[in-house]
Amino acid sequence: MFIYLSKKIAIPNNIHLKCVSWNKDQGFIACGGDDGLLRVLKLETQTDDAKLKGLAAPSNLSMNQTLEGHSGAVQVVTWNEQHEKLTTSDQNGLIIVWMLYRGAWYEEMINNRNKSVVRSMSWNADGQKICIVYEDGAVIVGSVDGNRIWGKELKGSQLAHVAWSPDSKILLFGMANGEVHIYDNQGNFIMKMTISCLVNVTGAVSIAGIHWYAGSGGYVEPDCPCLAICFDNGRCQIMRYESDENPVCIDTLMNVVSIQWNHCGSVLAVAGSLRGAMEKEFNVVQFYTPFGEHLRTLKVPGKQMSGVAWEGGGLRIALAVESFIYFANIRPDYKWGYCCSTVVYAYTKPERQEYCVVFWDTKNNEKFVKYVKSLMSITTSGDFCILASKADDTQPQYVLILFNSIGTPLDSKYIDIDPMFVTMTKTHVIAASKEAFYMWQYRVAKKLTALEINQVTRTKKEGRERVYHIDSTPSGASDTSPDFTKAFTATRDPICCITATDKTLIVGRESGTLHRYSLPNVVLVQKYTLNNRAHYLSLNCNSSRLAIIDIAGIMTLLDLEVHTSTDNGTGNQPSTGDPSKFERKDVWDMKWANDNPDLFAMMEKTRMYVFRNLDPEEPIQTSGYICNFEDLEIKSVLLDEIMKDPERPNKDNLINFEIRSLRDSRALIEKVGIEEASQFIEDNPHPRLWRLLAEAALQKLDLKTAEQAFVRCKDYQGIEFVKRLGNLQSEPMKQAEVAAYFSRFEEAERMYLDMDRRDLAISLRIKLGDWFKVLALLKSGSGDSDDALLEQANNAIGDYYADRQKWVSAVQYYIKGRNQERLAECYYMLEDYDGLERLTAALPENHKLLQEIGQMFATVGMCEQAVNAYLKCNQPKAAVDTCVHLNQWNKAVELARTHNMKEIKSLLSKYASHLLEKNKTLEAVELYRKAHHFLDAAKLMFKIADEEAKKRTRPLRVKKLYVLAAHLVENYHKQVKTSQQSKGKGKKTEATHALASLLEEDATSADNRIVDNAWRGAEAYHFFLLAQRQLYDGYLENAMRTALHLREYEDVIPPVDIYSLLAVCSAANRAFGTCSQAFIKLESLESLDPEQRQAYEDLALEIFTKHSPKDSRMIEWNASSEGMEERFRTCIVTGLPVQEYSCWICSVCKHCAHDQEISKYNCCPLCHTPIL
C-alpha cells in the first residue's frame, strides 16, 4: 500500500481537537474539541467527467455543521451507522444523541449522571445497544431507542475504554491501570485478559485504544486476528478472540494516542508520535497487517495528534492534529492482475471464509468466480494467472495454481517456501520467501516455435522445478530436483521484492542490494547497490532498464546495459550500476510499454504521467491502476470503484488513455493532411502510428502512402489488401472494399448493390456469418438464386437457432435446407417422434442416419420404431440388441429366427440368471414367456406356486399360480406340436434349424413330471377350495365326497389339511365312520409333534364318546362306489364322478363336467378358459 497527505481542513478560532470519527456508511465526519466544539463534515466528489472517479475527483465540503449543546471539551464521539445516529460526550459527563433530519443534525436525547466523566462509548455491531463507561467505574448499557437495559458499578475500578465483541456476547473494559477485563453482555465478570505484549515492561502504562473488528467486510484469512489492544508506550497485541493465548505482539516504538481497523480488517492504523534525532518529536501513523507486518509509515505535520478515523471504503484516513483535520489518501495493495483482456481481482465476503476471486472478461463483459481459501497473491503474465495460497492450516505448505483468463485451473504446484513475492514470465513462475526463491517452468498447450522447442528441451533436462537460496551463487549447472531444505537457512539480508522477464530475474534485498540473474539457466550475473530498500521492481520489454520504487514512494531507473559485473561471486564488493538522474516522488504504480523499451507510464498521487526517453507528457488526472500499456494506449482500471460493488463490475471503470504522440498524429491527419502527418510519424516512429497513417491513406485511396505505411508497421495483410485494391479499376469498387476493410459493412453492402453486384454483397455477408442477410439478399434477387447457396443459408440459420435451443425454428430451416442429420436431432430434442418416423420412412435404405435414428428411438423405449430403422439400414443385430435391452424378448426371438441368429438363447439365459439373482422370479417368468420358452417359465412358475403353498395361508392364490404354470405347459405343448408339423412338411430351412435349436430341452425326469402332470397342482387346490365352499354353502354330502377325492393329492396338499377337512365335512354330514377313519389317519401322521397329536386324540375322544363311528344310510353306496370313482372322471363343478359318456370337456385343461352343471358358467372353473 501507499499513503500520502492530500487535504487539510482548519477548525475556526484555533480550537484544538480531541477526537474524530468517520461514519462508514454515510460518509459524515464528526470531530470534537475544546470549548464544546462539535462539527459534522462531509466530503463529496463533484465531477461530471466519467474518468474522474474516486480519489482523483476533486472533493468539497458538502456539509459543515456546528452542533451546539456541549459546554465542555468534547472527548468522545461515536457513530451508529445502522440507525444514522451520533453519540457525543464532553468533560462534564453530558451525553447527547444526535439524529439526522432533513439534511441537518438535531438533538434527540440528552443524559447526564452529574457524577463522573464519560471515558468511552461503543455501539455493538448491529447498532442496537450502546455501552457507556465512566471514569468512576459505572457502566451503562442502553438500547438504540434510549431505554436503559442494565447498569453496574465496578467498585474500585477506573474505566478508560470499552469494546463489544462482533457477536455482541462479550464486553471488554479497559482499565486506567492498563488491565483489560472480560465481561459477558449482562455485566457478569468472566476473567482478566492476559496481556502478552507488556512482558518485561516496567513502569505505569495506559491503554491507548481497543478496537475489535466486527467482520462486516469479511476476513483476509480464516481465524484471522481482529482484536487490537494498544498501549501508550507503543506495545500492541492483536488477538483472534478474547482468550487467545498466542496473540500477535508488536512494538511500534512510538507514543500511541489512537488505533483503528480499516473497513475490512486488513490494515490497522496506529497513530501517535515518534521521538527522532535531537529529541524532536513528530507525528506518525504506522500501518500494520493483522499478523503484525509493518506496511507503511506516514509522517504528519503538527505537534499533538489526538485521533484517527478510516473512511468507509478504506481509501482515506482522517487525522485530528491540533486545530486541523488532515486527510491522507491510501492506495491499497489489492490482490489483482490483468491478463488477456481479463481483470482478475479478489475480495472478501462476510458470509464466507474464502476469498472470492473474479475473472472479469472485459471484452465480453462476462465474469467467472472462484473461491480460494487463504489467498496470498494474484500474479498475471500474458494469457495466464497464478494464485498463491496456503495449502493447509495444519502444516506450513503453500500452493501455486495456474489459471487461464476465464478461471480454468490448468496446473498447480505445492511448495514448502512461503511465496511472499511472486512474479511470472511466459514460461516460468518465480516465487520467493525472505530467504530463497523457487522457479517452476510451467507449460501450457500451444504451438511452439523451433527456438522455443529447443529451449524447452534444454530446460526440461535441467528440471521443471528449482530452488535457490539468496546467499548462494548459482552457476547455471543442472539441478536435478528442488531441495527445499536449503530454502529455510536464515539470512541477514532478506528478500523484499522480485521481478522477471524471459531472460532476466531481478531480486531485491532489504539492504538495498539487487541481484541480477540470467534466465532460464539462473546464473548470478551482477549485483547492484541502492541507497534505499526497494518496494517494487519492473523490467522494460527488452530487459535493458529497471524501474525501482522504494519504500518511500521514490521512483528511480537503473540502466542494466551500461555496466558489466566485476564481482566474481567470491565475496568481493559488488559493483554499482550507473543509475540515471531520473527521480520521481510519491509514485505508487508504474508500467513499461510492452512494445517500446523507452516508454512507460507511472502513477504519482492522483496523476498519471507518461514518459518517453525520460521526458514527461502532461499528466492525466486519474486514480486507476495501470493494466496494460501497448500500441500507445494505456488501459487503466478503477479498482476502488469496482471494490465498492465487486459482484457487478462496470465497464465504465475501465478507461483507455491515448498518449500524446497518438493524439497529435490523429489531429495532424484530420486537420493538416497526410503528408505532414507522415513526416511527424517519421520523426516519432511507432507501428501504431504507421497503422493510423495507413488507415487514413486508405480512406482517401492514397494507395502509395498506405502501402508504405503498412510496410513500416509490418502488416502483411494490409500490404496484400492495398495490392488487391490497386488491381481494381472501378473507383466505387475500391471505396466499397475500403468500407468493408474498416468494418462499415452496411455501407459496403449498399455500394455493392448500387453497382449491381449482388454476388459481392452476398459474399461479404457470408464472410461475416450473417446468414439472415444472405438469405434476404438471395430472395431479393430478380433471377433464380443458387439452390446450393440457398440450402447453405437455410442450414446456417437452422444452426443459429439450434445453438440457442430454439428447435422449432431450427426445424423449419433444416427442412428447407434438406439437412436430414440436424433435422433428426431437432425432432429428438422436441420429442417429435412422429416426425422422426416420417423421416425414417423418407430416408433411402442403408442411409447412415438410420442407425442414429434407431438409437434415438431405443433411448426413449420405442422398440418397434427402432427395429424398423435398424432393419432398414440392414442392422438386424442392433435390432435384436434393442429388443433385448427393452425386454421385448418375443420380438427378439422372432427377429433371431428370421435372420438366423443363434446367440439369443445365451442372452436369454444370462438375463434370466440376472433376474433370479435379484429374486425377481416373476420378471424371469415373464421374460421366458415373452421369448416363448414356456417350459422354463413353467418350471419357475411351479417353483413359485410350491413356495406359496408352503406358507399355507392363501389357497386361492396358490391355485391361480398352479393354473398359470399349467397354462405355460399347455403353450409348450402347442409349440412342440407346431414344430413337429413344420418338420413333417419336409422343408428343413435354416430358420427351422434355428427354431429347433431354441426349442431343444433336456428330457429329464423333472421335466417329464411337469409336462405330464401339469394340472395336478391346480386340480388339488381347486377341489380343496371347492370342498370348503360346498361345506359353507350347506352342500354337506357333496363337500364330503369332494374331500374324499382330495385323498389322491397328498403329494400336493399336506395330508393334515386334507384329512382335517375330510373330518370336518364328514362330521358335518354325520358320516362318523368316515370321520373316524380321517381321525385315525391324522393321529398316524408322522409330521405331527406330540402336542398336536394329543390335541387330535382329545378331539376324537370328545366326538366319538357322543357318536358311534358309523356312517349314515349312504355308507354302503360309498363303500361300493370307491372303485367306481377310480374309473370315472371327476366333475370340476361338483366334485362328483361323471358317469355319463356325453359330458362337457374343456378345450385347454381337458377336464370334464356335467352338461347341466357347466351351463351355469361362462368360463372353465379350473383354468378359466372362456366357454364358447
N, C-alpha and C positions, 0 to 999 in steps of 0.2 A: 504494500500500500504506500501511497504518497500523500502528504498533507502540507498545506500552505495556508497562510492567513489571507483572507480575501475581503473582509469588510470590518468596519469599526463603527459602532454607534455610541455616541456620547449621551450620558444622562445629564439633564439640565441641573444647574446650580451645584455642580461638582459633588453631588451626593454619592457617597460610597455604597456599593452594592454588597449585600450579604449572601444572596442566594440567587440561583437561576434555575428554571425548569422549562423544558420544551414539551409541548403536547404532541405525542407521537402520531395521533390520528388527524387532528385538525390543523396542526402547524402553529398554534399560538405559543408565544414565548412569554413566560411570567418572570419578572425579576423584582426582588425585594431588597430594600436597603434602609439606611438611616432615615430618621425623621418621618417614619411612617410611609416611606416611598414604596409604592406598588404599581408597576406598569405591566400592561399586556401589549405585546407587539406581535405583528405578523408580517413575515416576508413573503412576497408573492412575485412570481416571474410574470412580466408583461411584455409579450412579443407576439407578432403575427407571423414571424418567419418560422417555417416548419423545421429548418435546420438548426435554429437556436432553441434548443431544449435543455432542460436540466440546469447544470451549474453554469453553462455558457451564457444562458439568458440573463439579462440584467434583472436584478431583484430590487424591489422598492417596498417601503413600509406601507402595507395596505391597512394596518391598524396600529395605532399608538395611543392607547387609552390609559389615563391615570386613574387608578381605583382609590377612592378616598374612603377611609374607615379606620385605618390604624393610626395611632399616635406615636407609638414607639417603633424602634427599628424592627422591620420585618425580617425574621430569621429563618422561617420555614415556608416554602411554597411547594405544593404537590398537586398534580392533576389527576382527575378521574376522567379518563378518555371515553369510557363507555357511556357515561351519563353527562358529558360536557359540563363538568363542574371543576372549580378551582378552590382549593382549601389553603388558607394562609394563616400564619400566626406571628405575633410580634413578641417583643421582650417583656411585655406586661401580661402575657398569658392569654390575650384576646385571640379567639379563633373566629374567622369569618369564612363562610362558604359562599362562593360567588357562582352565579348562573348566567348563561348567555341568553339574551332576549332581544330579538330584532337587531342583531349585529352588534350589541353592546353588552358589557358585563355589569350585573347588578347584584347587590347583596341578597342572599336567600336566607341564610341562618347566621346567628351570632351566638357565641358561647364564651364564658369566662369564669374560671374557677376562683379567681382572685386569691389564689394561694401560692402558685408557683408558675414557672415559665415552661412553655412547651419546647421540648428539645427535638422532637422528631414526630413526623406523621407519615403514615403509609396506607394507601388503599390496597386491597387484595387484588388478585389477578382479574376477577370478573367485575370489579368495581362496586360490589355490593356492601362491603364492610370497610371501615377505616379504623386503624388503631392509632391512638394518640398517647404519647408518653411524656410525662412531666419530669422535671429535674428532681422533685422530691419523692419519686418512686410511684406516683399514681399512674395507673394505666386505664384508659377508657376505650372500649370497642363499641362503635356505633354503626348504624345502618345508613344507607345512602339517603333515606328519607328523613334522617335526623333523629331517629329513635335510638336510645341507649340500649345496647344489648347486654353488656356487663362492664363492671368496673372493679378495680382491685388496687390495693395499696401494698407495694413491695417495701416492707419496713426496712429501714437501714440501707436502702439502695439509692444511688444516684443514677438515673437513667439518662442515656445520651442518644441512643439510636434504636430503631425498630425496623423489622422487615418480616414480610409474610413469605411463607413457602408457596411455590407455584400452585399447589392443590389446596391452599388456604387451611391446612390442618395444623400447621406449626407456626409459632411466632418466635422470632429471635429478638432478644433485648440486649443491646449493647450498654454496658455499664460505664460510668465515668472512670473507673479504675482499670479499664481495658478488658474486663471479663465479658464473655458472651453467654447468656443463659437461654436455655431452650424450654419453651412452654408449649402446651397444646392450645388449640383455638378457644378453649373455655377458661384459660388462665391458670391451668394446673402445671406446676413445675415438673419438668422431666429430668433434666440434667444440665450440668455445665459443659460448655463446648471445650474441647481440647484445642489449645492454640499452639500449633507446632511451629509457626514461623517466629515465635518470640523466644525460642530456646537460646540460651546464652546471652540474652539481652538483660542488661541491668538498668535500673532507674525506672521512673514512672513513665508509662505510655498511655495514650488515649486513642480511642477508635476514631479514625478519620472518616470511615464510611463502611456501610454494609449494603450490598446490592445483590439480591437473589433474582437471577434472570428467570422469567416465568415460562420460557419456551414458546412464546407466541409466534416466533418466526422459524421454529424448528431448531434442531441441534446439529452442529457441524460433525458430530460423531455420536454413536450410541454411548450412553453413560458418560457424557461429556461434563467436565467441571463447569458449574454455573453459579455457585455461591461464592462471592468475593468479599473478603473482610480485610480491610487495610487499616494500618495504624499510622499515627502521625510521624513515627520515626522511619517510615519507608518500608517497613516489613508488611508483607501481604501474603495471604493464603487463599487459594481457590479450591473449593471442595465440590464433590459430586453430590453430596447430601449432608445433612446437618451433623451426622455422626461419622463422617468419613475419616478413617484412621490414616490414610495416605494422601493428604492434600498436596496440591502443587504450591510450593513456597517460593516467594520472590523477595529479593531485597532490592528495592528501587533506588536506594542511596539518595533519597530526597525527602524533604519535609512535605508530607501529603496533607491536602485540605479536603479533597473530594474525589470520589470514584464513580464511574457509571459504565454499565454494559451498553453496547450498541444494540440495534433493533433485532439482531438475530443471534446474539450471544457469541459472536466470533471474535470481537475485539473489546478489550477492557481499557478504558481511558483512566489514567491516574494523574490527577492534577495537583500541582504544588510548586515548590521552589527547590532549586539546586544551588549548593554553595560552590562557586567556581574559584578561580585563582584570585589571590589577593582578598580573600574573604568576601567577595562580592556575590550577592545572591541574585539569581534571575529566575523568572517564572518558566516552568516547563510543563508539558503534558507528555507523559510516556504512554505508549500503546503496546499492549501485550495480547497474545493469544490466550485461550483458556488453559493452555498447557504451559504457560509461563514463558513462552518465547517472546523476546523483545522484537517489536516490529519497527517502530519509528519514535523519534523524539521531536517535539515541536517546541521551539523557544517562543515565548510570548512576552511582549514588552510590558512595562509597568512594574510596580513594587509588590503589591499584595494581591494574589489571586484568591477568590473566595468561592467559586463554584464552577461546575462543568455540566453540560447537558448535550445529549445527542439529538439530532434531528430524527424524525420517524423513519426515514429511509437509509440512515447511516451514512449520508453523503456530506453532512455538515456537522459541525460541533460549535456550540456557543460557550464562551468563557467569560465569566464575570471577573473583571480586574479593575479595582478601584472604582471609578465612576464611568467605566466603559464596558460595553459588551463587544468582544472580539468574535468574529466568525471565521472559522477555518474550513476550507474545502478539503474533502477526502476523496482520493481516487483509490477505490478498493482493489485488492488483488482478486478479482473474480476468477473462478475456475471456468475458463472458456478457451475457445480456439476457433480457427476458420480453415475449412478445407473444402475445396471443390464446390464453391458457392453455397456451402453449408456452414451456418454458425452453430457451434456446439457450446452449450453453456449448462451450468449446474446450479441448482438452488435447493434449499431445504424446505420441507413442509412440516408444520407442527404435528400432523397426524401420522407421519412416517419417520422411521429411524434412518432410512437410506436417503442419499442424495437423489434428486430427480434430475437426470441428465437428458437434455432436449437436443435432438439433432434437427435443426430448423433449416430445411431446404428453401433458401430464399428465392431460387429461380421459379419453383413450382408452388411456393408458399405452403409446403407440407411440413409436418413435424412428426418425428418419431421419438418416443420416450423410452428411456431405460432407467432402471433403479439400481444404484450401486451403493453398497454399504461401505462406510469409512473411506470415501473417495478422498484422494490426496491432491491430485492434479490432473489437468487435461492438457495434452500437447498435440499439436497438429503439424502436418507437413504434406504438401501435395494433395493427394486424394484420401489420406488416411489420418487416423486419430489414435492416440494412445491414452488410455485411462489408467492411472496408477492408484492402487488402493491397498488397504490392509487385507490380507487374506483371511486371517483368523484372529480372534481376540485372545485365544489361549496360548498361541505361540507367535514369536516375532517373525512372521513371514509375510511377504508382500507379493502382489500380482500385477503384472503389466498386461493389459488387454488391448489387442489391436482391433480397431473397428474401421469399417468403410464409412463413407459420407452419409449413409442412411441408417447407421446404427446397427449394422450386422456385424457381430463378432467374427473375426477371421482367424485369430490365433491368440495365444496367451502364454506367458512365462511366469513361473513362480521363482522369486529370488529371495535371498536372505538379507540383503542390504536394504536399508531404508531409502527409498527413492525420493529424497528431498528435492532434488533438482533433476528434471527430465528434459531432454531435447531429442529431436529425431531428424533424420535426413531421408532421402528416397530409399535407402537400403538398410539403415541402421537406427536402432533406438539406443540412446545412451542415458543411463540413469546413475545418479551419483548420490552417495551419502556424504557425510562430512569427512570420511577417511578414504573412500575408494570410489571408483566408477566402474560400471558394468556395461558391456556392449552386447547387443543382441542384433544379429543380422536377420531381419525378417524378410520373408519372400511372399509375394502375392502373385496370383495368376495374371500374367500379362505377357505380351510379346517382348522378347529381349533382342537387343541388337547384338551383333557379333562381339563387340567390345565388352558389353555387359556380361555376355555368356562367359567370355574369357575371365572376366573379373570374378564372376560368381564361382567358377570352377576353382579359382585360386583361393578365394575366401572360404569356400566350403572345406577345402583341405585343412585350413587353419582352424576350423570350428565355427559354429554359429554363435557361441556364447564365450565371452571372455571377461575376466575381472582383473583390474589393475589397482594397486594401492597408489595413493597420490605421492607418496615419498619414493616410490620405485622409479626406475628409469627404463621403460620398455624399449627394446631394440627392434621390435618387429618380428622376432623369431616366433616360430609356430608354438601355439599354446593349446595343448590337447583338449583340456576340459576346464571349465571355470572352477577355481579354488576359492570358495567363499571364506575359508578360514583366515586367509591373509587380509581380507577386507575389514576385519574387526580390530586390527592393530591400531592403537591410538596414534594420533599425530598432533604436533604442537601448532600446526598451521592448517586448520580445517578448510574444506572446500566451501565456497559461498555462492558460486554460480557457474553455469556451463553454457556453451553454445557450440554448434557444429554445422558444417556444410558437408558436401560429398567428399571433400578431400582434406578438410582441416577440422580439428577439435580444439577448442579453447576452454581451459579450466581455470577459474578464478579462485584465489585463496584469500583468507581473511586478512593476511598481512599486506595485501596489495599485489602479490606476485601472480603473474599469469603464466600458465603452461600451454605451449602450443604443440599439438601432436599432429602427425600426418595420418590420414585415413586412406584406405581401410587397414593398413598394416600396424597402426598405432606405434609410431616412433616419436619419442620426445625430440622435437626439432629445436625449440628455443624457449627461453624464459624471459619474461619482461617484468619490470617493477613499476608499479603505480604509486602515487602519493597517498591515495585513499582506497578503502575497500570497495570493490566493485559490487554492485547490486544486480545489474542487468547487462548482458553482453549480446552483441549481434554482429554477424559477419555479412559483408556485402555479397553480391551474387558470384563474384569470381574469387572470393576469399582473400582479397588484397588489402582490405581495410576493415578494422574492427571498431565498432561503436561501443562505448563504455558509459553507463550511467551509474554513478557511485551512490553510496548510501544517503548522501545529502542532496541527491537530485541533480548533480552537476554532470553534464554530458561532455565527453571528450572523444577524440578519434585517435586511433593508433594505426600507423601505416605498417603493414606486415611485410611488405616487399622491399622496404628501404634497407634494413639491416639484416645481416646474417648472423647466425649464432656463433659465439666464441666459447660457449660453455660445452665442455666435452662430457658433461654428466658425471664428473668425479668429485663434485663438491666445490668447484670454482665459483667465483662470484658471477651470478647471471648477468647477461648483458642487458642493457636498457634500450628499448626501442626509441624511435625518433617520432614522438607524437607531434602533430601539427599544432598550430596556435589556436585551433578551434576550441571554444568552450562556451557552453550554454548552461544557465541555471534553471532550477525549478522544472526539470524535464521528468516526465513520468511514463512516457511511451515513445517508441520510435520504430520505424520500419524502413528497411532498404528496399529500393525498387528491384523487382525480380529480373529486369532486363537491362539495367544500367548501373554499373558499379559506382558511379559518381552521384547518384540521385537518391535522396532519402527524405522521409517526412518524419517530423517529431512533434510531440505534444508538450507544450510549455504552458502550465496552468490551464487556462481555457482557450488557448490559441494553438492552431496547427501551423507549423512552418514547413515549407518545402525548400530543400537546399539542393542546388546544382553546382557542383565544383565548389562547395562551401559558401556559395552566395545564396542568401535567403531571398525567397519571394515574399510578397506582402502576406501577413498572417491571415488565417481564416478563423473566425470565432466559432468554436465547437468544443464539446466535451466528450466526443466519441472516442472509442478505442479503434485503432487502425487495424483493419482486417487484411487488406491486400493493397499493394502498390505495383501496378502493372499497366503498360500501354498509356503512360502519362495520366492515369486516373487512379485516384485513391478511394478505396472503399472503406467506409468507416461505419461502425455500429454503435448506437447509443445504448450501451448496456444498462446504464442507470434507468432509462425509461423502460427497457424490456423487463428488468427485475421488478418493476412496480406491478406488472401483471405477467409473470413468466409463462403462464399457461396459454396465453394468447399473444404471441409475438406479432408485431405490426410492421409491415414493410416500410412505413413512414420512418421507422427508427433505423433504417439502413440508408446511408447517404453516400453519394458519389461526388467527389470533387475533381475537377479538371485542373491540371497545373497550368501555369501562366503561358508556357510555350504553346500548349494545345489551344488555349483560349485565343492567344494572339494570332496563331495560324488560321483559325476558323474566321476570326474577324477580318484578316487580310484577304482571305479568299472571297468573303461575302462583300466587302466594301471596296477593295482596291483592284484585285484581279489575280489571275492565276500566275502570271509571270513574276510579279512582285512577291507573291506568296512562295513561289518556287525558290526564289533567291533567299528568302528568310529561312526556309526549311533547309536549304543547302548549308546555311551558316549554323543551324541548330538541328542537325540530323537526328531523326528517330523513326523507326518503322511505322509508328502510329501516325506521325505527321505526313510521311510519304503516302500512307494509305488514304489519309484525309485529302491530300492533293490529287491522288489518282481518282478518287470518287468524284471530286469536284470537276476534274477534267472530263470524266465520263459524262457527267451531267450536260456539259457543253459540247460533247462529242469531239473534244480535242484529244484524238486518239494517240498522237505522238507523245504529248506530255503524260497522258495516262499510262502508256506503256513504259516510259522511262521511270515514272514513279513506282509502278508495280515491280519493275526490276530492282529498284533501290530498296523496296521493302520485302523482296524475295517472295512475292506472291505469284506462284506459277499459274494457279487457276486464273488470276486476274490477267496475266500476260496472254494466256490462251483465249480468254474472253475478248480482249482487245483485238487479237488477230482475227477471231471469228467476225467481229464487227467490221473489220477492215474489208472482209470479203463480201459483205453485203452491199448491194448497190442502192437500195431504196433507203432514203432518209427516214421516213416513218417507221420502216422495219427496224432500223438502228435504235430509234427512240423507244420503240416497244421493247426491244431486247434490254436496253438500259433500265427501263422501268421495271422489268421483271427482275433484273440483277439487284435492284435496290428494294425488292420486295413490295413494289407497288403493283400488285397483281391485278387489281380491278382495272387500273389504268392500262396496263399492258394488254389485258383481255379486250378492252374496248378498242384499243388501237388495232389489234389483230382483226377484230370483226369489221372495223371500218375499212380495212384493206381487203375484206372478203377472204380472210384466211382463217376460216373456222377450224381447220385442222390444227393450226398452230395454237389457237386458244384451247382446243381440247388437249393437245399435247402438254401445254402449260399446266392445266388443271390435273392431268394425270400425274405429272411430276410432283405436284403439291399434295396429291392424295385426296383432292376434293372431288369425290366421285358424284356427289349430288349435282355439282355444276357440270361435270362431264355428261351426266345423263340429260340434264336440261339442255346443254348445247347440242347433243345428239338428236334430241327430239325437236329442237327448234329449226333444224336444217330443212330446206325445201326438198332436197333429193333424198334418195334412200340412204339410210345410215348403215354403217358397217355392223353386220349382225354379230360378229365375234366381239367387237368393241362394246356393243350394247349388252351382250351377255356378261362381259368382263365388268362393266359398270354395275349391272344389277347384282352380280355376285359380291362385288366390293361393298355395295351398300348393305347387302344382306349380312356381310361380315361385320359391318359397323353396328348394326342392330344386335347381332348375335353376341358381340363382345360386351354389349351393355345389357345382355339378357332380355332383350325385347324380342322374344321368339316369334310372336305373331306377325310383327312387321317383317322380321327376317324371312319368314316362310314365303310371304308374297314376292319378295325379290328373288329368292332362290328358285321359285317356280319359274319366274320369267327368265332367270339365268340358267335354267336346266341343270342346276347343281344338285345332283341326287344325294351325294355324300352328306353335304351340310343340311339338306332337306330332311334326311333321315334323323340326323342329330336334333334338329329343331322339333320334329314330331315327337321324338323320345322325351325331350325336355318339357314339351307341352302335354305329355301323356296322351297324345292323339294317336291311339293305336289303330284306329280305323284308317287314318292317313298312312300309317306305316304299312298296313295290309294292302292298301291301294298301291303304294309304292312297290311293294313286293310283287304284286301281280303285274305291274307295268315293266319291271326290270326283265331283261332277257335272261335265259338260263345261263348258269355258271358265271354270273356277274360277280365281281369281287365284293360288292357291297352286301350281297345276300347273306354272307356268313356273319357280317357285323349286325345286320338286322335280326338274324336268328339269335344272336347273343342278347340283343336288346329285349326281344320277346321272352327269352329264357329268364332274364334277370327279374322280370315282373310276373313270372309264373304262367305266362300264356303258352302252354305247351304245344297246342295244335298249330298255332301260327308259327312258332319257332321251328317245328318239324317241317312245315311246308317250305319255309325259307331254306332250311338246310338241304332238304331233298332237291330243291330247285337248283341249288349250286353243287349237287352231287356230293353231299357230305352225310351219308347215312350213319356213319359212326358218331358224328356230332349230334345227330337227331336222337339216336339211341341214348347217348350220354345225357342229353337234356331230359328225356323221358325218365331215365333212372333218377336224375337229380330232383325232378319234380314228382317222383313217386308214382308216375304213370306206367306201372310195370306191364299192364296188359298191352299198352301201345308199344312198349319197348320190345316185348316178346313178338308181337305182330311184325314190327319192323325187322327184328333179327331174323324171323322166319322168311320174310320177303326178300331180304338182302343176304341170306345165307351167312349170318354172323353167329359164331359159336360161343363167344365169351359171355353171353347174357346169363348163363346158368351160374358161373362163378361169381358174377356181380351180385346176382340174386342171393346166393348163399352168404356172401360177405355181409350184405346189408341186413339180412335176417339175423345173422350172428350178432351183429352190432346192436340190433334192437333187443335181442334176447339178453345180451349182457346188461342192458339198461332196464331189464324187467318190463319191457314194452311188448308183452306177448301178443296182445290183441292187434297191435300195429303190425307185428310179424305175420299174424294170420291174414290180415287184410292185404299185406304185401304178396304173400303166396297166392291168395285168391285172385288178385288182380293179374298176377303173372300166370294164372291157370295151372299152378302147382297145387292142385286140390288135395292130393293125398298128404303133402307136407302140412298144408293148412289144417287138414282134418286131425292129423297127429297132435298138433299144438292145441286144437280146439278140444280134443278129448282130454288132453292133459289139464287144461283149464277147468273142464267140467269135473274131472276127478278130484282136483284140489278143492273146488267149490263144494262138492258132495261131502268131503271130509269134515267141512265145517258144521254140517247137519243143522243148518238154520233156515235156508230158503229153498225148499224143494222145487218150487215153480221155476226159479231162475236156473236151477240145475237141469231141469227138463229142457228148458229153452236152449241151454248150451249144448246138451246132447243132440237136440234136434238140428241145431246149426251144424254140428260136427257131422251128423248123418247126411245132411244136405250136401256138404262138401264131398262126402264119399260118393253120393249119387252123381254129382258133377264129374267126379273122377271116372265113374263107370261110363258116362256118356262120352267122355273124352277118349277113353280106350276103345269104345265101340266105333266112334268116328274114325279113329286111327286105323282100326282093323279094316274098316270099309275102304279107306283110301288105299290100304295095302292090297286089298283084294282086287282093285281095278288093274293092278299090274303096271302102273306107270310110276316108277320109282324115280322121281325127280330129286334134285339137290334139296329143294325145300322140304320134301318128305323126309329125307335123311336127317335134316336139321331138327325137324319136329320130333322124329323118332328118338333122336339122341336126348332131346329135352325131356321126353316122357319116360325114359328108362328108369325103373325103380328097382331097388334091391328087394327080391321076393322073400323077405324074412318072415318068420312066424308071426311077429307082432303085426306086420302089415296085413298078413292074411286074416288075422283075427279082426282087425279094424274093418277090412273090406267085406268080410263075410258076415259079421255081426254088427253092422254099423248102427242098426236101430235098437239094439238091445238096451242100451242105457236109457234112451228116450222112452222105450216101452215100459221099463221098470218104473220110472218116476211118473209116467202117465198113469199107470194103474195104481200107484201109491197115492197119487193125488185124487184119482177117481174114487177109490175106496173111501177116503176121508170125506169127499164131497157127498157121496151116497149116504154115508153114516149121518152126517149133519142134516141131510135133506130128509131123513127118515126111511130111506130105502134100505132097511137093515139086512134083508136077505141078500140083495144084490151086493151090498157092501161086504158081507161075509164071503160071498163067492169070489168077488174081486180080490179080497185079501188072501183067500186060499190060492188064487192064481199067482200071487206075488211070491209064493214059495219057490218058484222057478228062478227067481232073480237074486238069490242070496249072494251071488258074486258081485252084484252091483250095489244093492242096498244092504246096509248092515242087518244081519239076522235079528238083532234085538229090536230094531224098528219094525221089521216085518211081523214078527210073532207078537210084539206088543199090540200092533194094530189088529192082528187077527184075533187076539184075546179080547180086545175091546169090542170088535164087531160081533164076534160070536156070543159074547156075554150079553150084548145088547139084543141080539137075535134069539137069546135064550137057548142057544145051542151049546150047553155047558160041557158036552163031550168034546166038541172041537176046541172049546175054551180050555178044557183040561189038558188036551194034547199040546196046545200052544204054551201053557204054563210049564209043562214037562220039558218042552224044547227050550224055553227061556232059562229054566233052572239048570239045564245041562250045558249051557253055553260057556266055553272056556274063557271068553273075553271079559266076563263079569268078575268084579272083585267080590270078596266075601260079603261086604256090606250090602251091595246091590242084590246079590243072590239071596240074602236073608230077607231083604225087603220083598222080593218076588214070592218067597216061600210064605211070608206072613200074609201077603195079599191073597195068595191061593188058599190058604187056610181059612181066611175070613170068608171067601166066596163059597168054597165047597163044603163048609160046615152048614151053610144055609141051603145050598142047592146040590142036587145029586149030579155027578158028572156024566149026564146022559144028554143026547141030542133030542131035538123035538121030532115031530112026525116025519120030517123030510130026511132023517138021517140015513134011512135005507137007500133013498134015492141018491143022496150024496155019496154014500159008500159005493153004490153000484156005478155011479157016473164018473168016479175018479179016472177010470181007464178011458172013458169016453172023452174026457177033457183033453187027454193026450192026443186023441185022434182028431178032434175038431179044433179049428182055429178060434180065437177069442175075439169077440166083438169089441172094438175100441171105444164104442159109445157106452155099452152097458157092462162090459167085463164078463159077459156070459158066453158060453160056447155057441158057435154058429153052426147049426146042424143042417141048414138048407144048402143046396148046391148053388142056387142062384142068389148071390149076395153082392153088395157093393164092394169094389176093391179100389183102393187109392192108386192113382197112376204113378205116384212118386215113391211113397214108402211101402206100397204093396200090402197094406193091412186092410182087413175087411170089416164090414159092419152090416147089421141087418138093414135091409132096404127101408123098412118103416122107421127105424131109429135115425138113420143118416139123413133122411129127408128134412129133418128139423134144422140141419146145419148148412151153412154156406161154404165152410172150409173143412178140411180133414181135421178131426180133433187131435190127431197126433202130430202131423207135420205141417198143418195149417195151409196146405195147398188148396187153392180155390176149387170148388166143385163145379164143374161145367154142366 
